[in-house]
């Protein structure tokens, strides 16, 4: 018997089983310890290697998903191989009666994990027969879990891109989103879209918490990137809440519900190891609302209110930066310097 091989096999199997169950079945747990670190490592490596090239980063999600599944299968394979290698003649060849070597153990585990075996090697005792049964069980069960995980992730990727399209369809910056519903005297027609988008975002937040890999599905186009859409949506709600005159505001209940959905989304960042940005992003520009004769709040009061949201807005910028995008608007060329209250130039985005 080889106690070291036996111990290595048991530790590896426990680690991979915990990681698979954690990632696929524990809704509130996010990614498992192994898959979570693999995810962030691959993403950061791709950003360095590609220089944040958007098209290259679009393969990050599929690549991470593939590598995660490959890691799980490989660890199961190696774990069972070490376990059988640690036994005292766990497997023998029926034809020659010779004990299996490392190649034999590796081969036996491979076909036992994915089939019922082909008889090239046989367990030497009841203990190893039971171990073989568990090898088949883990292989089939966890491959099935892996396939279910893939289907769920891919379905949610489509949902998050649909959400982004819905937001950016109303405006590619927060001020444009607000102006989309103004009808000279009041906001008309935005109640239903805002309510629907808030519901969609709340659902996406739950799925991002369960499957943090969703944060790493990068879209080539900004209008389909949820990392751009969420800040546009939340900054629009900030404008409705603090930037629009009290007599013209959107239904406050809808606005607060939408902001609550963003809170839920921001709560998922920790599971994806996304940190708030070091700096505070530029604030929305009330002048753009005034161009459409939208009654606005006092600018000084608005700036004070926005200043109190600094931590929230740093988190939003952290989402944008983590996905290798820039602060909205989607088209960076729209950004122009404008003076702030102190007379300093800031970017109007």
HUDA-V33398 format. One record per residue. N is the residue number from 0. SS is DSSP state (a for helix, b for strand, c for the rest). OMEGA is omega in radians with two decimals (999 if undefined). Layout:
N	SS	OMEGA
N	SS	OMEGA
This chain:
0	c	3.11
1	c	-3.07
2	a	-3.11
3	a	3.12
4	a	3.14
5	a	-3.13
6	a	3.12
7	a	3.14
8	a	-3.13
9	a	-3.13
10	a	-3.13
11	a	-3.13
12	a	3.10
13	a	-3.11
14	a	-3.08
15	a	3.10
16	a	3.10
17	a	-3.10
18	a	-3.14
19	a	-3.13
20	a	3.12
21	a	-3.04
22	a	-3.01
23	a	-3.02
24	a	-3.10
25	c	-3.03
26	c	-3.09
27	c	-3.03
28	c	-3.08
29	c	3.11
30	c	3.07
31	c	-3.10
32	a	-3.11
33	a	-3.08
34	a	3.11
35	a	3.13
36	a	3.05
37	a	-3.11
38	a	-3.10
39	a	3.13
40	a	3.13
41	a	-3.13
42	a	-3.13
43	a	3.10
44	a	3.12
45	a	3.13
46	a	3.12
47	a	-3.06
48	a	-3.06
49	a	-3.09
50	c	3.14
51	c	3.07
52	c	-2.98
53	a	-3.11
54	a	3.13
55	a	-3.12
56	a	3.14
57	c	3.10
58	c	-3.06
59	a	-3.11
60	a	3.10
61	a	-3.13
62	a	-3.14
63	a	3.14
64	a	3.13
65	a	-3.13
66	a	3.11
67	a	3.11
68	a	3.13
69	a	3.11
70	a	-3.14
71	a	-3.14
72	a	-3.12
73	a	-3.12
74	a	3.04
75	a	-3.13
76	a	-3.12
77	a	-3.14
78	a	3.12
79	a	3.11
80	a	3.11
81	a	-3.14
82	a	3.13
83	a	3.13
84	a	-3.13
85	c	-3.14
86	c	3.09
87	c	-3.07
88	c	-3.12
89	c	-3.06
90	b	3.06
91	b	3.07
92	c	3.12
93	c	-3.11
94	c	-3.05
95	c	-3.07
96	c	-3.14
97	c	3.07
98	b	-3.13
99	c	3.02
100	c	-3.12
101	a	3.11
102	a	3.12
103	a	3.10
104	a	-3.11
105	a	-3.13
106	a	-3.12
107	a	-3.13
108	a	-3.11
109	a	-3.08
110	a	3.08
111	a	3.14
112	a	-3.00
113	a	3.07
114	c	3.09
115	c	3.11
116	c	3.14
117	c	3.02
118	c	3.13
119	c	3.08
120	c	-3.11
121	b	3.04
122	b	-3.07
123	c	-3.12
124	c	3.13
125	a	3.14
126	a	-3.11
127	a	3.01
128	a	3.09
129	a	3.10
130	a	3.12
131	a	3.11
132	a	3.10
133	a	3.09
134	a	3.11
135	a	-3.10
136	a	-3.13
137	a	-3.14
138	a	-3.09
139	a	-3.09
140	a	-3.04
141	a	2.99
142	a	3.09
143	a	3.09
144	a	3.14
145	a	3.13
146	a	3.10
147	a	3.12
148	a	3.14
149	a	-3.09
150	a	3.13
151	a	-3.13
152	a	-3.10
153	a	3.09
154	a	-3.12
155	a	3.07
156	a	3.10
157	a	3.14
158	a	-3.10
159	a	3.10
160	a	3.06
161	a	3.08
162	a	-3.14
163	a	3.12
164	a	-3.13
165	a	3.13
166	a	-3.07
167	a	3.04
168	a	3.09
169	a	3.12
170	c	-3.13
171	c	2.97
172	c	-3.02
173	a	-3.13
174	a	3.12
175	a	3.09
176	a	-3.13
177	a	-3.09
178	a	-3.09
179	c	-3.09
180	c	-3.08
181	b	-3.12
182	c	3.09
183	c	-3.11
184	c	-3.08
185	c	3.04
186	b	-3.06
187	c	3.07
188	c	-3.13
189	a	-3.07
190	a	-3.09
191	a	3.10
192	a	-3.13
193	a	3.12
194	a	3.14
195	a	-3.14
196	a	3.10
197	a	3.11
198	a	3.12
199	a	-3.12
200	a	3.10
201	a	3.11
202	a	3.10
203	a	3.12
204	a	3.11
205	a	-3.10
206	a	3.07
207	a	3.10
208	a	3.13
209	a	-3.08
210	c	-3.11
211	a	3.10
212	a	-3.14
213	a	3.13
214	a	-3.03
215	a	2.99
216	c	-3.03
217	c	3.09
218	c	3.11
219	c	-3.06
220	c	-3.10
221	a	-3.11
222	a	3.10
223	a	-3.10
224	c	3.13
225	a	3.11
226	a	3.04
227	a	-3.05
228	a	-3.10
229	a	3.07
230	a	3.11
231	a	-3.11
232	a	-3.08
233	a	3.10
234	a	3.05
235	a	3.09
236	a	3.06
237	a	3.09
238	a	3.11
239	a	-3.06
240	a	-3.00
241	a	-3.01
242	a	-3.12
243	b	3.13
244	c	-3.07
245	a	-3.08
246	a	-3.08
247	a	-3.03
248	c	2.99
249	c	3.13
250	c	-3.09
251	a	3.14
252	a	3.11
253	a	-3.12
254	a	-3.12
255	a	3.09
256	a	3.12
257	a	3.13
258	a	3.09
259	a	3.09
260	a	3.08
261	a	3.08
262	a	3.13
263	a	3.13
264	a	-3.13
265	a	3.10
266	c	-3.12
267	c	-3.00
268	a	-3.10
269	a	-3.12
270	a	3.12
271	a	3.12
272	c	3.09
273	c	-3.08
274	c	3.03
275	c	3.11
276	c	3.12
277	c	-3.09
278	c	3.08
279	c	-3.11
280	c	3.08
281	c	-3.11
282	c	3.08
283	c	-3.05
284	c	3.14
285	a	3.14
286	a	-3.13
287	a	3.07
288	a	-3.12
289	a	3.09
290	c	3.10
291	c	3.13
292	c	3.04
293	c	3.14
294	c	-3.06
295	b	3.09
296	c	3.06
297	c	-3.04
298	a	3.14
299	a	3.11
300	a	3.12
301	a	3.14
302	a	3.10
303	a	3.14
304	a	3.13
305	a	3.14
306	a	3.11
307	c	3.13
308	c	-3.02
309	a	-3.09
310	a	3.11
311	a	-3.09
312	a	3.03
313	a	3.07
314	a	3.11
315	a	3.10
316	a	3.07
317	a	3.07
318	a	-3.12
319	a	-3.10
320	a	-3.14
321	a	3.12
322	c	3.08
323	c	3.04
324	c	3.11
325	c	-3.13
326	c	-3.13
327	c	0.38
328	c	-3.13
329	c	3.08
330	c	-3.09
331	a	-3.10
332	a	3.11
333	a	-3.06
334	c	3.10
335	b	3.11
336	b	3.04
337	b	-3.14
338	b	3.02
339	c	-3.05
340	c	-3.10
341	c	-3.14
342	c	3.13
343	c	3.13
344	b	3.02
345	b	-3.11
346	b	3.07
347	b	-3.06
348	c	999
